[in-house]
Structures are given as C-alpha cells and as structure tokens.
Amino acid sequence: MRTAIRALAITAAAALTVTGLAACSSGSSGDAGDSKTLTYWASNQGTSLQNDKEVLTPVLKKFTKETGIKVNLQVIGWNDLQNKIQTAVTSGNGPDVVNIGNTWATSLQATGAFQEFGDSEMKAIGGEDKFGKVALSTGGAPGKTVTSVPLYGLAYGLYYNKAMLADAGITPPTTWEDLVKDAKQLTTGDTYGFSLAGGSYTENSHFAFINSAQNGGEWFDKDGKPTFTSKANVDGIKRYLDLMQDAKVANPSNAQYDNATQSVTDFANKKAAFILNQNNANATIESLGMKSSEYGVVALPAPKGGEEIASFPAGINLSIFKNTKNKDGALKFVKYMTSMDTQTTLDKPYSALPVLAAAADSVTDEQTKTFLDIYNNKAKPLPLVPAEDQFESTVGKAMNDMFAKIATGSKVSDADIKSALQTAQDQVSQAAG
C-alpha cells in the first residue's frame, strides 16, 4: 500500500483528528478559499496513531511558523485510508493533501481527482531531479504526468532473529528452499519459523505478486487485462500458502492477523524466527524491547532458478486533490515535506528509506543499505494499471479465505487457487466493463 500498501505499521482504527477541524470539503478545513489553512490526511507510519501525532505535530508547527499556513492533521489507519480516499474522490469532499500508498498511484491517477505535477508544479516543489529515479517512478502510469511524489521509501526484507539462527547453526538463507528448511528446524513448541499476516489482504496480495514475480509471472497483459490464473501466479501463491499448509512453519492463528503489526509483534517477542516485512517494522520491533543488534535483514530469497525479485518499490507518496482551494499552499507543503531537512527528521522515527537522491548517497547504516539495495536493484513495480487496486483487494481477500481454510485443517490445492483467481479475475474484468 500498502502498499500500498502497507502493509506498514498498522493500527486498526478509523481516524485520529489531531488538530481541531476535520475536513468538510476539499480545501475547506477553514473558511472557503482560506490561503492560511490546509487539511492533511497522513497515513499511519509509526507504532500507533498517537505516535504519529507526536512525530508529526512539531514538524507541522515548524511549517506553520515558516509559512503562516496552519495544517489540520488527521492520521488514518491503513484499514480505512483507501476507502476514505475513494469516498473523497467520489464525493468531492476531502483534504487538500493526502498520503497514499504508492501502489495506488496509477489507480488514483485514473480518477482524474488529483493535481498533476507538471513543469510548474514540479518547479514549485523543488524540481523532479531532487528525487531518486526509482522513487519518482511510483508516481503514476508510465508516460503520464505524475499525480503523486514520493515521501517515504519502503521495501520488503526477510528479518531474522540472530540468536535463534546462531544457536541452530544456521546462516541467513540464500534460496527459498533453504529458507523453508531453516524455518522447519526453528519451529519448535510455541516458537515458529515464521509469523505471517495471513488475514491482511494487502500483505497477502503483496506476497502473491512477489512470489509470482520470482516465477516470471504477470498479473496483467500489455493491454491492462487481468491474467490472474497463469501457472506462475498459482504456483507463487501456493508456495506462500505452504508456509502454513505444507511446511507448517507458521502458526495457524496467523490466519487471523489482519495487519502486519501482529506478525511483527510475534517476531519482537521471539515467538517467530523470521518475518517478511517492510523496513518500517524496525520502529515497532524496537518499541517492543528487541534491540537492533538482535536482528538482521536480508533480501527475500527466490527459489532455485527463480528471478531475484525480493520486493516492489513500496512506500508512501503525497498527492494534492485537484479541487483544493489552496493549491499554492499545498505545493508549499509538499515542498516542505520532501525537503532534505524534513526528510532527515522523519525518516528516522519512521524507519523510512530516503527518497531524495542526495540522501541515499549519504547512507552508512548497513541495514538501511540492504533495504536500499533491495529497493533499487531487486524490486519490480506492482502492475502499473488502473485496476491495480482491484488486484490487491480481490486477490488479497481470496488469500485471506485460503489461509482461513488452512487454519481450520482444510487443504487448498492448485485447482482451488486457480478457481479463486478466476473469480477474482472475473470481478476485475466486470468492473472494467
């Protein structure tokens, strides 16, 4: 999102209004046309909505001091953000500026509800050259003017408990086969090799994509039509489901985990040796008492002979609603939030990867270097088609159901997966008309 879609540090909640006024219409959080007020919907990036309030409030106060523009902030949980944005698009009642999961960029671009960052808008926010090329490529469909710009960079990595691996005489795996073998060895008693967010449709769709990509699979053809039922897609999903079904290295209770924070909590509490998560998991892990020296990260390994794809260029982008009554103020805000000073301030508490070209060059932390290498060299973009959001929701929710069946002792076969993907494909095709 989460992607996306996050898939990020998620706290199930509706929305936390941090400063007094909620948006009643786009750009109208104060008086109509008030050039001194903006409404900003921020995604939940920290350990909780309250944590986001604490991180963002001083940053936004500094912006107000510099510009005289007040920011009415709402922090919205990932379970609600996409629906709220879609409702705002339909109704015309929304904020001036909004965080989006960058995997939604193409789908939201197709609505026509968001401001394009053309030459003048790009100049107003500091120019496109300040962004890393991979980060900026997430702003919309290829060949079209972007309608979002990068704010926080994210990539998936395989987190591992250093002591658990060392005690078992295991080194970080370099193939999927070794990963499963190691996870089996580390599954004992109440401790499992893996913890998965098996009830999160965003997480499930992300791993459907990554595992399929390792097989050379695609979810849409060159004309943007869904190709969900291909063997590469079926096999990729089966490989992921089998962590719980066949290898039995994931606790069946994981089928109830509807956000990534729950699996991260298992890892931090040493109930699991491995998790697959984005780099912003660090904040949650360490807030739960696990020291940074106690865990490591490597790229998610592919099966032998598979494509070395370990993630997609994930993260959070900023978009401006086209019907804002304060476009100039919104552009000033985007420039401020993507400035080197603000990025340096926010990347640390949110464990985000730098999206500015100059910032990436100055990274010295080894774990951040690992994630940057994944982001820049081992990541394949999610489908850059308007129906990408429907891919996430239909395929992800189908996988939720499959994990639920596995958790209750039922078997999910290749034929079951193909049938579920056919249903999802039909839904997407019908929605496209």
C-alpha positions as a Python dict, from the first residue, in 0.01 Angstrom:
ca = {
    (1, 'M'): (0, 0, 0),
    (2, 'R'): (47, -60, 147),
    (3, 'T'): (105, -76, -43),
    (4, 'A'): (30, 8, -53),
    (5, 'I'): (6, -98, 66),
    (6, 'R'): (140, -110, 373),
    (7, 'A'): (141, -321, 497),
    (8, 'L'): (302, -84, 713),
    (9, 'A'): (299, -36, 1087),
    (10, 'I'): (-78, -72, 1109),
    (11, 'T'): (-308, 5, 1398),
    (12, 'A'): (-672, -81, 1338),
    (13, 'A'): (-860, 242, 1392),
    (14, 'A'): (-1079, 474, 1196),
    (15, 'A'): (-912, 815, 1210),
    (16, 'L'): (-750, 1032, 1473),
    (17, 'T'): (-816, 1403, 1438),
    (18, 'V'): (-504, 1564, 1574),
    (19, 'T'): (-592, 1929, 1537),
    (20, 'G'): (-931, 2074, 1581),
    (21, 'L'): (-1107, 2084, 1246),
    (22, 'A'): (-1197, 1788, 1028),
    (23, 'A'): (-1226, 1829, 653),
    (24, 'C'): (-1577, 1905, 537),
    (25, 'S'): (-1483, 1967, 177),
    (26, 'S'): (-1161, 1974, -16),
    (27, 'G'): (-959, 2275, 84),
    (28, 'S'): (-1232, 2397, 319),
    (29, 'S'): (-1093, 2295, 656),
    (30, 'G'): (-1106, 2663, 740),
    (31, 'D'): (-1301, 2937, 561),
    (32, 'A'): (-1368, 2874, 192),
    (33, 'G'): (-1057, 2964, -3),
    (34, 'D'): (-857, 3030, 315),
    (35, 'S'): (-495, 3053, 196),
    (36, 'K'): (-370, 3009, 552),
    (37, 'T'): (-519, 2667, 617),
    (38, 'L'): (-463, 2315, 480),
    (39, 'T'): (-614, 1980, 569),
    (40, 'Y'): (-370, 1690, 553),
    (41, 'W'): (-453, 1322, 577),
    (42, 'A'): (-147, 1131, 693),
    (43, 'S'): (-113, 754, 684),
    (44, 'N'): (-25, 559, 997),
    (45, 'Q'): (353, 520, 976),
    (46, 'G'): (453, 487, 1339),
    (47, 'T'): (376, 245, 1618),
    (48, 'S'): (26, 391, 1666),
    (49, 'L'): (-192, 681, 1554),
    (50, 'Q'): (-93, 864, 1872),
    (51, 'N'): (274, 806, 1792),
    (52, 'D'): (219, 966, 1451),
    (53, 'K'): (63, 1267, 1620),
    (54, 'E'): (370, 1303, 1839),
    (55, 'V'): (610, 1270, 1545),
    (56, 'L'): (426, 1498, 1301),
    (57, 'T'): (298, 1776, 1525),
    (58, 'P'): (634, 1954, 1578),
    (59, 'V'): (717, 1913, 1209),
    (60, 'L'): (389, 2075, 1106),
    (61, 'K'): (428, 2352, 1364),
    (62, 'K'): (761, 2437, 1204),
    (63, 'F'): (591, 2460, 863),
    (64, 'T'): (328, 2693, 1010),
    (65, 'K'): (598, 2910, 1166),
    (66, 'E'): (782, 2933, 832),
    (67, 'T'): (478, 2995, 610),
    (68, 'G'): (193, 3111, 829),
    (69, 'I'): (-18, 2822, 695),
    (70, 'K'): (-200, 2614, 956),
    (71, 'V'): (-223, 2240, 895),
    (72, 'N'): (-523, 2047, 1022),
    (73, 'L'): (-388, 1695, 1054),
    (74, 'Q'): (-574, 1366, 1055),
    (75, 'V'): (-387, 1038, 1091),
    (76, 'I'): (-575, 748, 935),
    (77, 'G'): (-517, 376, 985),
    (78, 'W'): (-439, 159, 684),
    (79, 'N'): (-757, -43, 722),
    (80, 'D'): (-951, 277, 646),
    (81, 'L'): (-731, 500, 433),
    (82, 'Q'): (-808, 363, 87),
    (83, 'N'): (-1183, 366, 148),
    (84, 'K'): (-1171, 723, 281),
    (85, 'I'): (-973, 838, -23),
    (86, 'Q'): (-1215, 667, -262),
    (87, 'T'): (-1510, 824, -82),
    (88, 'A'): (-1343, 1165, -107),
    (89, 'V'): (-1284, 1113, -480),
    (90, 'T'): (-1649, 1025, -535),
    (91, 'S'): (-1800, 1293, -314),
    (92, 'G'): (-1554, 1573, -379),
    (93, 'N'): (-1523, 1618, -4),
    (94, 'G'): (-1167, 1552, 107),
    (95, 'P'): (-843, 1707, 225),
    (96, 'D'): (-604, 1931, 38),
    (97, 'V'): (-308, 1692, 65),
    (98, 'V'): (-312, 1319, 133),
    (99, 'N'): (-65, 1037, 186),
    (100, 'I'): (-128, 744, -46),
    (101, 'G'): (24, 400, -65),
    (102, 'N'): (233, 438, -379),
    (103, 'T'): (88, 115, -520),
    (104, 'W'): (-242, 303, -554),
    (105, 'A'): (-88, 585, -758),
    (106, 'T'): (-195, 463, -1102),
    (107, 'S'): (-546, 371, -990),
    (108, 'L'): (-598, 708, -821),
    (109, 'Q'): (-442, 890, -1118),
    (110, 'A'): (-707, 737, -1342),
    (111, 'T'): (-986, 901, -1138),
    (112, 'G'): (-879, 1248, -1253),
    (113, 'A'): (-926, 1378, -898),
    (114, 'F'): (-563, 1466, -830),
    (115, 'Q'): (-337, 1751, -933),
    (116, 'E'): (-77, 1670, -1196),
    (117, 'F'): (281, 1766, -1110),
    (118, 'G'): (358, 1930, -1442),
    (119, 'D'): (659, 2152, -1508),
    (120, 'S'): (536, 2445, -1298),
    (121, 'E'): (421, 2227, -1008),
    (122, 'M'): (749, 2033, -1009),
    (123, 'K'): (943, 2358, -1006),
    (124, 'A'): (732, 2479, -713),
    (125, 'I'): (826, 2174, -502),
    (126, 'G'): (1197, 2185, -584),
    (127, 'G'): (1224, 2003, -917),
    (128, 'E'): (1199, 1635, -1012),
    (129, 'D'): (1578, 1591, -1005),
    (130, 'K'): (1580, 1600, -626),
    (131, 'F'): (1402, 1263, -615),
    (132, 'G'): (1562, 925, -675),
    (133, 'K'): (1457, 779, -1011),
    (134, 'V'): (1304, 461, -866),
    (135, 'A'): (1113, 661, -605),
    (136, 'L'): (973, 907, -859),
    (137, 'S'): (873, 623, -1093),
    (138, 'T'): (600, 527, -845),
    (139, 'G'): (407, 850, -907),
    (140, 'G'): (170, 722, -1176),
    (141, 'A'): (136, 533, -1501),
    (142, 'P'): (434, 524, -1740),
    (143, 'G'): (427, 803, -1995),
    (144, 'K'): (183, 1017, -1795),
    (145, 'T'): (245, 1321, -1578),
    (146, 'V'): (270, 1201, -1218),
    (147, 'T'): (-5, 1286, -973),
    (148, 'S'): (193, 1192, -663),
    (149, 'V'): (550, 1235, -545),
    (150, 'P'): (750, 1015, -307),
    (151, 'L'): (752, 1086, 65),
    (152, 'Y'): (878, 770, 240),
    (153, 'G'): (1056, 478, 73),
    (154, 'L'): (987, 119, 178),
    (155, 'A'): (1094, -228, 69),
    (156, 'Y'): (1031, -578, 194),
    (157, 'G'): (1308, -773, 361),
    (158, 'L'): (1347, -1103, 542),
    (159, 'Y'): (1401, -1025, 911),
    (160, 'Y'): (1571, -1292, 1118),
    (161, 'N'): (1650, -1342, 1487),
    (162, 'K'): (2030, -1359, 1506),
    (163, 'A'): (2046, -1565, 1826),
    (164, 'M'): (1791, -1824, 1708),
    (165, 'L'): (1982, -1881, 1386),
    (166, 'A'): (2319, -1890, 1558),
    (167, 'D'): (2202, -2137, 1823),
    (168, 'A'): (2075, -2368, 1546),
    (169, 'G'): (2396, -2331, 1344),
    (170, 'I'): (2206, -2160, 1061),
    (171, 'T'): (2323, -1874, 840),
    (172, 'P'): (2074, -1643, 664),
    (173, 'P'): (1922, -1837, 370),
    (174, 'T'): (2000, -1755, 9),
    (175, 'T'): (1730, -1971, -158),
    (176, 'W'): (1363, -2027, -82),
    (177, 'E'): (1431, -2396, -34),
    (178, 'D'): (1691, -2322, 234),
    (179, 'L'): (1455, -2073, 395),
    (180, 'V'): (1181, -2335, 434),
    (181, 'K'): (1432, -2593, 559),
    (182, 'D'): (1566, -2347, 818),
    (183, 'A'): (1218, -2242, 926),
    (184, 'K'): (1126, -2607, 987),
    (185, 'Q'): (1434, -2652, 1204),
    (186, 'L'): (1345, -2340, 1402),
    (187, 'T'): (980, -2440, 1457),
    (188, 'T'): (956, -2598, 1798),
    (189, 'G'): (697, -2582, 2074),
    (190, 'D'): (532, -2240, 2079),
    (191, 'T'): (803, -2090, 1858),
    (192, 'Y'): (754, -2092, 1482),
    (193, 'G'): (990, -2036, 1194),
    (194, 'F'): (758, -1770, 1053),
    (195, 'S'): (489, -1528, 1152),
    (196, 'L'): (258, -1411, 871),
    (197, 'A'): (-21, -1156, 842),
    (198, 'G'): (-247, -1420, 688),
    (199, 'G'): (-565, -1215, 737),
    (200, 'S'): (-435, -896, 575),
    (201, 'Y'): (-545, -863, 214),
    (202, 'T'): (-277, -603, 143),
    (203, 'E'): (5, -817, 277),
    (204, 'N'): (-128, -1126, 101),
    (205, 'S'): (-159, -950, -235),
    (206, 'H'): (195, -818, -200),
    (207, 'F'): (336, -1166, -146),
    (208, 'A'): (122, -1306, -424),
    (209, 'F'): (290, -1051, -650),
    (210, 'I'): (645, -1108, -526),
    (211, 'N'): (627, -1487, -534),
    (212, 'S'): (475, -1479, -882),
    (213, 'A'): (741, -1234, -1000),
    (214, 'Q'): (1009, -1478, -885),
    (215, 'N'): (840, -1727, -1122),
    (216, 'G'): (842, -1475, -1408),
    (217, 'G'): (467, -1421, -1375),
    (218, 'E'): (249, -1122, -1464),
    (219, 'W'): (-94, -1024, -1336),
    (220, 'F'): (-198, -811, -1636),
    (221, 'D'): (-113, -825, -2005),
    (222, 'K'): (21, -535, -2214),
    (223, 'D'): (-335, -411, -2269),
    (224, 'G'): (-407, -399, -1896),
    (225, 'K'): (-632, -707, -1896),
    (226, 'P'): (-603, -942, -1595),
    (227, 'T'): (-413, -1269, -1636),
    (228, 'F'): (-461, -1392, -1281),
    (229, 'T'): (-493, -1765, -1349),
    (230, 'S'): (-149, -1827, -1503),
    (231, 'K'): (60, -2114, -1369),
    (232, 'A'): (327, -1871, -1243),
    (233, 'N'): (66, -1691, -1031),
    (234, 'V'): (-93, -2010, -898),
    (235, 'D'): (245, -2160, -812),
    (236, 'G'): (361, -1839, -643),
    (237, 'I'): (56, -1826, -417),
    (238, 'K'): (82, -2196, -339),
    (239, 'R'): (445, -2155, -233),
    (240, 'Y'): (347, -1881, 11),
    (241, 'L'): (40, -2063, 147),
    (242, 'D'): (251, -2373, 203),
    (243, 'L'): (447, -2198, 476),
    (244, 'M'): (138, -2270, 687),
    (245, 'Q'): (-15, -2562, 498),
    (246, 'D'): (269, -2794, 397),
    (247, 'A'): (584, -2684, 582),
    (248, 'K'): (379, -2591, 892),
    (249, 'V'): (629, -2325, 992),
    (250, 'A'): (361, -2060, 1056),
    (251, 'N'): (112, -2074, 1341),
    (252, 'P'): (-245, -2134, 1213),
    (253, 'S'): (-354, -1844, 1434),
    (254, 'N'): (-172, -1618, 1188),
    (255, 'A'): (-476, -1653, 962),
    (256, 'Q'): (-646, -1409, 1200),
    (257, 'Y'): (-370, -1148, 1177),
    (258, 'D'): (-529, -868, 976),
    (259, 'N'): (-230, -635, 986),
    (260, 'A'): (146, -660, 974),
    (261, 'T'): (197, -524, 1326),
    (262, 'Q'): (68, -850, 1473),
    (263, 'S'): (331, -1062, 1296),
    (264, 'V'): (598, -807, 1384),
    (265, 'T'): (493, -836, 1747),
    (266, 'D'): (543, -1214, 1734),
    (267, 'F'): (893, -1158, 1599),
    (268, 'A'): (982, -897, 1861),
    (269, 'N'): (852, -1126, 2135),
    (270, 'K'): (1068, -1409, 1995),
    (271, 'K'): (774, -1628, 1902),
    (272, 'A'): (898, -1642, 1542),
    (273, 'A'): (1244, -1661, 1388),
    (274, 'F'): (1157, -1497, 1054),
    (275, 'I'): (913, -1236, 925),
    (276, 'L'): (871, -1076, 585),
    (277, 'N'): (813, -709, 636),
    (278, 'Q'): (889, -362, 515),
    (279, 'N'): (1171, -165, 672),
    (280, 'N'): (942, 46, 886),
    (281, 'A'): (892, -261, 1105),
    (282, 'N'): (1206, -151, 1289),
    (283, 'A'): (1021, 110, 1490),
    (284, 'T'): (766, -140, 1619),
    (285, 'I'): (1025, -412, 1685),
    (286, 'E'): (1240, -183, 1895),
    (287, 'S'): (942, -24, 2073),
    (288, 'L'): (861, -375, 2198),
    (289, 'G'): (1203, -416, 2353),
    (290, 'M'): (1404, -602, 2089),
    (291, 'K'): (1739, -435, 2026),
    (292, 'S'): (1855, -355, 1675),
    (293, 'S'): (2163, -570, 1738),
    (294, 'E'): (1940, -875, 1794),
    (295, 'Y'): (1802, -897, 1442),
    (296, 'G'): (1928, -882, 1087),
    (297, 'V'): (1777, -841, 740),
    (298, 'V'): (1847, -999, 402),
    (299, 'A'): (1663, -997, 72),
    (300, 'L'): (1378, -1246, 42),
    (301, 'P'): (1542, -1536, -143),
    (302, 'A'): (1393, -1677, -463),
    (303, 'P'): (1354, -2047, -541),
    (304, 'K'): (1646, -2206, -720),
    (305, 'G'): (1641, -2085, -1078),
    (306, 'G'): (1389, -1810, -999),
    (307, 'E'): (1408, -1439, -1065),
    (308, 'E'): (1595, -1243, -795),
    (309, 'I'): (1300, -1025, -706),
    (310, 'A'): (1253, -957, -337),
    (311, 'S'): (1008, -667, -321),
    (312, 'F'): (847, -390, -515),
    (313, 'P'): (940, -22, -474),
    (314, 'A'): (697, 33, -188),
    (315, 'G'): (633, 346, 9),
    (316, 'I'): (419, 648, 68),
    (317, 'N'): (354, 927, -180),
    (318, 'L'): (195, 1270, -145),
    (319, 'S'): (-96, 1378, -363),
    (320, 'I'): (-288, 1704, -388),
    (321, 'F'): (-661, 1695, -459),
    (322, 'K'): (-727, 1888, -779),
    (323, 'N'): (-1021, 2075, -624),
    (324, 'T'): (-817, 2221, -338),
    (325, 'K'): (-889, 2587, -276),
    (326, 'N'): (-530, 2641, -168),
    (327, 'K'): (-310, 2497, -443),
    (328, 'D'): (-20, 2732, -370),
    (329, 'G'): (-25, 2639, -2),
    (330, 'A'): (-49, 2270, -87),
    (331, 'L'): (254, 2293, -315),
    (332, 'K'): (448, 2473, -41),
    (333, 'F'): (354, 2192, 196),
    (334, 'V'): (468, 1920, -45),
    (335, 'K'): (796, 2107, -99),
    (336, 'Y'): (846, 2129, 277),
    (337, 'M'): (762, 1763, 344),
    (338, 'T'): (1003, 1650, 70),
    (339, 'S'): (1284, 1884, 171),
    (340, 'M'): (1612, 1739, 293),
    (341, 'D'): (1562, 1877, 643),
    (342, 'T'): (1212, 1734, 688),
    (343, 'Q'): (1304, 1404, 527),
    (344, 'T'): (1601, 1366, 764),
    (345, 'T'): (1372, 1442, 1057),
    (346, 'L'): (1100, 1191, 960),
    (347, 'D'): (1299, 903, 810),
    (348, 'K'): (1448, 807, 1146),
    (349, 'P'): (1131, 761, 1359),
    (350, 'Y'): (951, 600, 1064),
    (351, 'S'): (1249, 382, 963),
    (352, 'A'): (1187, 500, 607),
    (353, 'L'): (1424, 474, 312),
    (354, 'P'): (1536, 806, 167),
    (355, 'V'): (1352, 911, -149),
    (356, 'L'): (1585, 1202, -223),
    (357, 'A'): (1882, 1126, -445),
    (358, 'A'): (2126, 1319, -228),
    (359, 'A'): (2009, 1150, 92),
    (360, 'A'): (2055, 800, -47),
    (361, 'D'): (2419, 873, -122),
    (362, 'S'): (2490, 952, 244),
    (363, 'V'): (2352, 630, 399),
    (364, 'T'): (2606, 449, 620),
    (365, 'D'): (2387, 209, 822),
    (366, 'E'): (2430, -146, 690),
    (367, 'Q'): (2067, -249, 733),
    (368, 'T'): (1946, 60, 550),
    (369, 'K'): (2197, -17, 275),
    (370, 'T'): (2046, -367, 247),
    (371, 'F'): (1697, -226, 209),
    (372, 'L'): (1815, 36, -40),
    (373, 'D'): (1979, -236, -248),
    (374, 'I'): (1651, -429, -249),
    (375, 'Y'): (1457, -113, -335),
    (376, 'N'): (1684, -9, -619),
    (377, 'N'): (1805, -343, -758),
    (378, 'K'): (1573, -629, -656),
    (379, 'A'): (1231, -469, -676),
    (380, 'K'): (972, -499, -953),
    (381, 'P'): (692, -240, -968),
    (382, 'L'): (343, -363, -894),
    (383, 'P'): (116, -356, -1202),
    (384, 'L'): (109, 0, -1336),
    (385, 'V'): (-253, -22, -1448),
    (386, 'P'): (-571, 147, -1321),
    (387, 'A'): (-705, -186, -1191),
    (388, 'E'): (-405, -242, -961),
    (389, 'D'): (-612, -161, -654),
    (390, 'Q'): (-868, -421, -760),
    (391, 'F'): (-590, -676, -799),
    (392, 'E'): (-486, -611, -439),
    (393, 'S'): (-837, -632, -297),
    (394, 'T'): (-967, -933, -494),
    (395, 'V'): (-655, -1149, -486),
    (396, 'G'): (-562, -1048, -132),
    (397, 'K'): (-907, -1125, 7),
    (398, 'A'): (-911, -1458, -177),
    (399, 'M'): (-587, -1543, 0),
    (400, 'N'): (-738, -1439, 334),
    (401, 'D'): (-1003, -1704, 274),
    (402, 'M'): (-744, -1966, 176),
    (403, 'F'): (-540, -1907, 490),
    (404, 'A'): (-859, -1932, 697),
    (405, 'K'): (-935, -2271, 541),
    (406, 'I'): (-582, -2395, 605),
    (407, 'A'): (-601, -2278, 967),
    (408, 'T'): (-908, -2495, 1023),
    (409, 'G'): (-744, -2804, 877),
    (410, 'S'): (-871, -2792, 518),
    (411, 'K'): (-639, -2837, 221),
    (412, 'V'): (-601, -2574, -51),
    (413, 'S'): (-497, -2728, -383),
    (414, 'D'): (-364, -2577, -704),
    (415, 'A'): (-712, -2617, -851),
    (416, 'D'): (-864, -2430, -555),
    (417, 'I'): (-620, -2144, -605),
    (418, 'K'): (-688, -2126, -979),
    (419, 'S'): (-1063, -2125, -917),
    (420, 'A'): (-1032, -1841, -664),
    (421, 'L'): (-812, -1645, -904),
    (422, 'Q'): (-1065, -1698, -1183),
    (423, 'T'): (-1333, -1549, -962),
    (424, 'A'): (-1107, -1253, -880),
    (425, 'Q'): (-1022, -1207, -1248),
    (426, 'D'): (-1390, -1210, -1343),
    (427, 'Q'): (-1463, -944, -1081),
    (428, 'V'): (-1188, -718, -1214),
    (429, 'S'): (-1296, -771, -1576),
    (430, 'Q'): (-1659, -693, -1494),
    (431, 'A'): (-1560, -378, -1305),
    (432, 'A'): (-1365, -263, -1612),
    (433, 'G'): (-1680, -308, -1820),
}
